[in-house]
Amino acid sequence: MISEFNAKPNDEINLSEVFNIIWVHKILIACLCATGCYLGIYYALNTQKIYTASASFKISNSKSGGISIGGEFGALAALAGMGGGAGNNSFLVDEVMGREFIVSLDKTLNFRSDNFFYKYDPNYVEPAWKAEIKKLINWKSDSINLDERMWQSIINKYKKNIKFTISKKGDKATIISVNHINASRAADIANKIMETVIDNERNISADNQAQRLSYLSQTLAKAHGDLEKSLTKLKNFTLENNSLPLENFVLATQVLDNLRVELTRATQIHNALAKVSYLLELEKVSRSDYLMLREEFPIVDQVEFRRVLGQNEIISSWNWPDKTSVKAVFNTLSERRKRLEVEVTKAESKAKKSGQILEEYSALEREAQITEATYTVLIEQVKAQSIIAGYQPDATQVYEFAAPPLRASSPNIIQAVTIGALLGFLFGCLTAFTFYLYRGVYYSQSSLIDAAQSNLNIRARSLLPIRYISLDKITDQLPIKSYSILRELALTIHRGNNNIILFTSLKSRLNGSHIANALAGYMQIENLKIAIINLDAKQSDKQKEKKSVGLFTLIDKKAAISVLQPTHNIRSIDFLGRRDFQEQLQLIQSSFDLIFISADNISAINLATAYSGQDVLHISSVRIKHTKQNNLLKLRKLLPIQGLLYE
């Protein structure tokens, strides 16, 4: 986790930091995991054991009680819903889990005497605190029906510990699983439920067969009566009319059609004669009048029309007839036309009557055919049902009877240990993160470097031996491994062109004074005058005998390195709070090339506060799992860190 949760809420979670937090507290987490495993084993060994017995069976798929009928009768039977077919291959779980089924099982399994399903304590006394609360709130308990409470307890326990499942393999058998504290009792209950279900299915199938046979017999009797009625109606109709209604209807329609043709022809000739009579009345007729007449009445050029007028049958020859003969023919055709109209009317009436007779005859004949087909289908069904009633095939199969289990199904010791270990791990991680939040330190190198935001980051483990070397011997005994670190620090100082360098330490084993002494010992080969001021050093009595520079006293000197300390009446750290602090430092700046000022922990923050906003070089030493996040952030905010030594 990045250390600036409050300052940068949008920062992402650092997974390496999370892992480091867990790894640092690995012993605590391991102990909690071991405790969880122990509690899981204790729970598995001391919890009441539950045994599970299972029975597997399959109910017959045949629920139709009939046979298939082929041909036209089979189609009619299918439409009527009386044909054979496969039914549901399993019972309804709701019915088996219902109260009536459980009550019927109680007669043989005696759930009321089974302490697993119902445990009645006649000596039960309501807790005093509960009774007192009811008394305070004036709670009045209703009278409880003990018998109903017993049955509700049995039903709830039954539904909770008895499960029905359908196998997904093979014939999809039904599996009954029963949980009980007694292995033999669990097997007995499973087998009894299976037997009851099978018996109920057989009884239901037999009852359905009897009801179906009774229904078919009644329906057959009704169909037979309907057949006789339809045949009687057809016979009476034939006696009252005749047996050839279709032929009579065809003959009547043919006669009607012939009369209509004659009427149409007579009408056309009559209309043409009327036109000719009209033209003759004009007394002047010409060839053009003939052409107009022929165009309006094409029948004029037909042989039949010319014969009526006694004209030449050759089309190209036309002579206008006499008016008297035309009038006589016209009158004759008028009478013929009227006679044909009367005959057409009579023929239409006769054809309509024949059609009604044919329609009634067809309806009676169709009704007779339908009743005959229904009667045939039903009689075949009755025969089939009668055969089935005498022989009932039973396709019910029992795949497995329930046997008393040898091992308890619950609690599962492996599962209990696994859950205990997981809970221990989770609780351990939660505790580790709680410690992390409480301590507020850094657990990874990356988070520490990210928080410091320094340009120079150096691992300072090789500098640890210098803590035990005095300033007099540090030049001679400086570890070779430390040279590269000190060289980089020296380069940073020269590149910064600052003569005041601050050395701070936040809970690190390398104090600021250790780093200042080592760096001064490394840089004395340049003949630089270096002053070292340790604000956390204790007051020395030897300073009275030493040389004083302003408020500072020289307490130790090694070549060009001078160790200064405020006078004995001023504590080193309190020197920062003086108004003339900066002025006193300026007094000694003229005498030294570099001034090293060191402070640790809280004093380091005070030192950074004193130099906040000034152009100085700041080198800090920190330590993973010890340096507080708030302190480092505060220190960096007050004074940027140019060099970071971490361990």
N, C-alpha and C positions, 0 to 999 in steps of 0.2 A: 504494500500500500504506500502511496506517496504521502509524505509527511504533512502536506499542506491541505488537509481536508477542509478546514474552515476557510482558508485563504483562496483555494481554487476548487470550488465545488464541482466543476466540470471535468476534473482530472479522472482518468480511467484507473481502475484497480490494477495494481501491480501484482501479477500472479506469483512472481518470485518472492515478493514480500510475504504473501500469504503462506507459501510453502516454507519460508524461513521461520515464520511465527510458529507453524506446526512443528517444524523440526527442532526448534529451540526447546519446545515443551514436550519433546517426544517421550521423556520418562514419565511425565504426568499423564500423558495420553495413554501410554502403555499400561500404567497402573490402573487407570479407569477402565480400559478395555478388559484387563484381567478381572477387575471387580465385576464388570458386566457379565463376563463369561461365568464367573462363580455364581452370581445371582441367577443366571439362566439355568445352570445345572441344578441349583437349589430349588428353583421353581419347578423344573421338570421332574425332580425326584419327589417333591413333597405335594404337588398338585394332584387332585383326584384324577385317576386315569379313566379315559373314555375309550371304549371298544366299538369298532364299526363292523357290522356284518352286512353282507350284500347278497341278494338273490336276483337271478336274471331269468327272464322268461319272455315269451312272445304270444300275444293273443291272435287267434285265427283271423285272417284277413277277409274271409268270406262272410259277408253280412247280407247278401241279397236274398238267399233262400230260394232262388229260382234258377232256371236254365235259359240259355240263349235260344231264340227262335229266329230262324232264317227266313229269307224271302220277304214277300209283301207283308205277311203277318208279323214278322219281326220288326219291320219298320213301324207298323201301327202300334205294336207293343212298346217300342221305344218312345214314340210320341206320347203315349198314354202314361209313361212312367212305370210300366209294369215289367220291363225287361230285366234280365240279370245284369249285375255289375258288382265291382269291388267296393267295399266299404272302408271305413277308417280302421287302421290296424292298431290303434291304441285307445285306451280309455281316457276320459277327461280327468285331468289331475285335480281340477276343482272339486269334482265329485268325490274322489278318493280322499281328498284333504278336508272334506266337509264334516260338519258336526255329526250328522246322522250316521255316516260311515264309522266314525270314531266310537260313537255310542254302541253301535252293533259289535265292534271289535272288543269293547269292554266286557261283553258277556263271556268271552273265552280268555282274553288276555288279562282281565282284571287290573286295569290301570289304577283304579282307586286304591288298591293295596300296594302299589309299587311306589316306594319312597322316591324314586328318581322322577316320576311323573307328578306325584303329589305327596307332600309331606305336611301333615297336620300336627301342630304342637298345641295340645290343650292347655299347657301351662304358660303359653305366651302372655307376657305382660308388656304393655306399651311403655316405652322409655319415659322416665320421669320428666325429662326436658321437653319431650314432645307433648306430653299431657299438660305440662305447665303452659306451654305456648298456646295450646288450644283453649285452655282456661282463660288466658289473658285476652285472647281475641274473641272469646265467647263462641267458640266453634262447637257446633252440635253435630256429632257424627250420626249419619243415618244407619238404621239397622241393616246388617249385612246378611244376605242369603248365603249361608254356608255351603249349601249344595251347589248353587250357581258359581260361587267362588272356586269350589273344587273342580267343576267341569271346565271353567275358563283356564285354570292352571294346567289341567291335563291337555286341553286342546293346544294351548300355547307351547307346551313342552313337546307335544307330538309334532306340530308343524316345524318346530325348531330342529328336532333331532331325526326326523324321517324325511328323506329326500327321494324324489323320483326323477330319473334321468333317462334319456333315450340314447342308446349306443349309436355312434356315427359309422360303425363298421358293420359289414355283413347284412343281416336281416333287420337291423335297427331294433334290437331287443330292448325291453324295458328293464331297468335296473332299479331295485329298491335298496336303499342304504339306510341302516338303522344304527344310531349311536346310543350306547348305554354303558353304565358303569360295570355291568355284569355281562361277560362275553356270551355265556349261554343264553341269557335272557334276550340279548340283541339278536341272536340267530333265531330264536323261537318267534320273536315278534316279526322279523322279516319273512320267515316262512309262512306264518299265519296270514299276514297281509297278502302275500302272493296267492295263497290258496283261496282266500276270500274273494280277491279280484277275479280269479279264474272262474270260480263257482258263480259269481254274479254275472259274468259275461255269458256263461253257458245258460243260466236261467233266463236272462234277458233274450238270448237268441231263441230259446224254445218258446217263450211267450210271444215273441214277434212272429215266429213261424205259425203258431196257432191262430193269432189274430189275422195274419195275412191269408191263411187258408179259409177262415170264416168270412173274411171280407170278399175273397174271390168267389166263394160259393154263393153268397148273396148277390153279388154283381152278376154272376152267371145266370142265376134264376131270373133276374130283372132283364138281362139281355135276351134270354129265351122268350120271355113274354113280349118284349119289343119286336122280336123277329116274327112271332106269330101275328101280332097286330099289323105289321107292315105287309105281310103276305096276304092277310085277309083284305086289307084295303085295296091291294093290287088286284085281287080276284074280283071284288065287287065292282071296281071301276071297269074291268074288262067285260063283265056281264052287262053293265049299264050302257057301255059304249061299244067298242069293238077292240080287237087285239091288234088292229093295224092303224094306229093314229098317225104314224109317220107317213105311210103311203097315202092316206087321205089328205094330209096336209100338203104333200108334194103335188098331188093331182089338182087340188083346189088352187094352189098358187100357179100351176101351169095354165089352167083355164083362165084365171084372172089375167095372166100375162098376155095370152092370145087376144082376149077381148080388148085389152088396153091398146094393143097394136092396131086392131081393126078400127077402134075409135079414133086413134091418132091419124090414121090414113084417111078416114072419112072426113075428119075435121079439116085436114089439109085440102082435100078436093072441094069441100063445101066452101072454104074461104076463097079458093081460086075461082070457083064459079061465081061467087058474089062479086069478085073484081071484074070478071068478064061481062057479067050482066050490067054492071055499072058503066063499063066502057061502051057497051052496045047502046045504052040509053043515050049516049052522047051523039049517036047517029054518024059520026065521022070518026072512023078508026083507020089507023095507018100502020105501016111497018114498025115505026118507032114505038107505037103503043104496044105492039106485040113484044118488042124487045124489052121494054120496061116491065111488062107483065111477066115475061120469062125470068127476068132478073129477080123480081120480087117473089114469084112463086115458081121455083124450079120444077115443081110437079107437072107443070103445063106440058113439058116436053116428054113426059113419061107416057108409055103405051097405055097404061090403065086410064089415065085422064082422057086421052084422045078417044079411047073406045067408048067411054061414057058419053061423049059428045058426038060420036059417030064420025070422027075425023080420021084423016089419013094418018097411019102410024109412022110415016117417014118424018123424021125430025125437020128436015129442010122444007117440008111442005106444010103450010098452015093457012087455013081459011077460016074466016070468022063465021061462027055458027049463027043460026037463026035465033032471034030473041025468044021466040015462043018455045023452041026446044030447050033452050038454056034455062028458061023459067021452069019448065016441067021437070027437067033433071034436078034443078036446084031444090024444088019442093020435095022431090023424092029423097034426095040426100039429107035434107033437114029431118025428115021423118026417121030415116035410118040412123042418123046421129043420135036422136033422142032415144031410140030403142036401145042402141049400144050403151048409152050412159046408164040406162036403167039396169041393163045386164051386168055392167061393170060394178055397179053398187051392190047388186046381189052377190056377185062373185067375191067381192071384198069381204062382205059379211060372212059368207061361208068359209073363206080362208082364215079369217080372224078366229072364228069358232073352232076350226080345226087346229089352229095354233094353240089356243087355250087348252084344248083336250090333250094335245101333244105335250105341253108344258106340265100339266098335272100328271100325266102318265109317267113322264121322265122323273119327276120328283118322287113319285111313289116307287118307281123302280130303283132310283138311287138310294132311297131310304132303306129299301129291302136289302140292297147289296151291303150297305154300311152295317146294318144290324146283323147280317149274316157273318160279315168279317169280324165284328166285335165278338159275336158268339163263338166263332172258331178260335180266336185268340184266347178268350177266357177259358174255354174248355181245355185248351192245351196247357194253360197256366195251372188250372186245377189239377190236371193230371200230373204235371211236374211237381207241384207242391205236395200232392198226395204221396208221391214217391219219396220226396225229401223228408216228409213227416215220418215215413217209416224208416228212413236211414239218415241219421244226422252225422255228417263227417265232422271230426274235431281236429283242426290243424293247430291247436294250442301246443306250444313247445316250452318245456322247462329246461333251460340251459344249465342252470346252477342253483342248487339249494344252498341256503345260507348255513355256514358252519361257524362254530365259535372261533373267533380270531385268537391267534396265539400271542399277538403283541398289541399293545394299546396304540390307537391311532392318534390320540391326543393325551398329554402334550408330547410333542416331538422334540427330543432332547437336542438334536442337531439344529433344528430351527430355533429353539430357545437360546442355545449358545450363540448362534449367529446373530439373532436379534439383540441379545445382551451385549455382544462385542460391538455391534454397530451403534447401539445407544451409548455405550461407553466411549466409543470413538467420537461420536457427535458431541457428547457432553464434555469430553476432553478438549475438543476443538473450541467449543463455546467458552470453556474455562480459560484456554490459552488466549483467545481473543479478548476475554475480560481482563486478564493480566496485562495484555498488550495495551489496552485502552487505559488501564489504571496506571501502569508504569510510564507510558508515553515515550518509549525509547525506540531506536531504530534496530531492526533485525536483519537488515541486508545492507551490503556495501553499496548497491545501486541507489537505494532510497536515501542513504546518507549523503552520497555524492550529489544526487539531484537536489537535496534540500540545501546543501552548502553553496551550490552554484559557483564553484571556484574554478579558475582557469588552470590551476596546478593541483593535481590530486595524486598523493604519494602514499603508498603503503609503508607504514613506519615501524614495522616489527623489528627491523634490523637496528633501530635506534634504542631499543629497550635497554641494552647493556650500559649505555652511558649514564643511566640513573645512579649507578654506584661508583662513578668516577668523579673525583674532585676536580676543581678548576686547575689545580697545579699539575695534575697528572693527565688531564684530558687530551692534551696534544700528543703525548707519548702513547697513551693507551686507547686512542680513538679507534674503534673497529674499522677494518678495511671495508666491510660491507656498507658502512654508513657514509662512505665518501660520496657515492653517487647521489644520495639524498641531499646531503649538505651542499654538494655542488649545484644541484638544481635550485636549492633555496638561495644560494649566493647569486646565481644568475638572475633569479627573480628580483633580488634586492638591487643589483646593479642596473637591471633594465628599468626598474621603477624610479630610480634616481631620487629615492627618499632617504633622509638621514634618521628618521624615527621609524622603528619597526616594532610592532606590537605582537607579542607572543601570548596567545590565550590557550586555555585547556578546559574542556568540558568533560569531566569524569573520565579522563584518560589517564593511563599509567605514566604517560609522558607529560610532566608538568611544563608550563611555559618556560620556567627557569632552566630545565634540563635542555630544552631545544636551544634556548639563547646561549647557554654555556658552550654547547657542542658547536654551534655555528660560529660563535666568537673564536673558539679554539681553532676551527678550520680556517677562518678568514684572517688570523693574525700573521700569516705568512706574507700578507700584503702590506704589513706595517701600518695597518689602519688603527686609529685610536677608537676603541669601542668602549662604551659605557653600558653596564648592565644594571638595570633597576628591577628588582623583584618586589612587587607590591604585596606579596603574600609572605615575605620572609619575616621572621621574628626579630625583634629589636636585639641588637648585640651590644654588650657592655664594652667591647673593645673599640667602639667608634669614638670614644672620648679621646683616645690616643691618636686617632687618625686625622688626616687632613680634611678640612671642610670646604665645600664649594656651595655657597649660598646655604640653603636648607638641607643640602645633601652632604653626607659624610662618606669618605672613602674607607671601606671596611676590608677590602681585599684587592690585590693587584697582581697581575701575572703578565709580564711583558707589557704590551700595549693595551691589555684588557683591564678595565677598572670596574669594580663592583661597588655601586653606590647604594646608599640607604638614607632615607630621611632621618633627621636628627632624632635623638632618643625620646624627646618629649612629643613627638608626632608619630602616630602609627602609620605604617607604610600605606595601607589602603585608605586611611583618612586623608592622606596627602592629596588625593584626587578632589576632595571636597573644598580645598582652599581656593580662595579667590585668585591668589597669585600663583596658582599651579602652572599655568602656561608661561608666566614670566620667569619662574624658577627654572623651568626646562630650557628656556631660551638662554639663560645665563651659562648653562653647561654645554649648549650646542656649539658655541665657539671653541670649546676646548676638545671636542671629540668629533670624529668623522661620522660615527654611527652611534645611535642610542637605542639599545634593546630594552623594552619595557615588557615585563611578563606579569600575568595574573591568571588565576584559575577559578573556574566555576562562577560563583556570584560576583567575585572580584573582577572576573573577566568581563562580565556584562557592565559593571560599573566603569571599567576602563574603556570599553567600547562607547559607552554613553558620553564619557568625557571627550573622546575624540570623534564623536559623530559629526559627519559632514566635513572633516578635515582631510587633507591629502597626506595620508600615512599608509604604510604597508602593513597588512594584517595577515598573520600566519596563525592558524588555529589547529589544535590537536584534539581529535575526537575518538570515540571508541564505540564499536557496535555493541548493542544490548546494554549500554550504560549511559550514553549521551541522551539527554532529554530532547524531545522534538521541539518543545516550546522554547527551551533555552537556546538551541541552535538557530531557530527561526528568528528569535528576538535578537540574538547576537548578529546574525547576518543582516537583519533589517537596520540595526544601528550602525554597523560598519561592515561593508562588503569584505569578503574573505578572498585574498589573492592566492593563498597557499593553504592546502588542506592536507594534514597528516592524519591518516586514519589507521586504526588497528581493530 
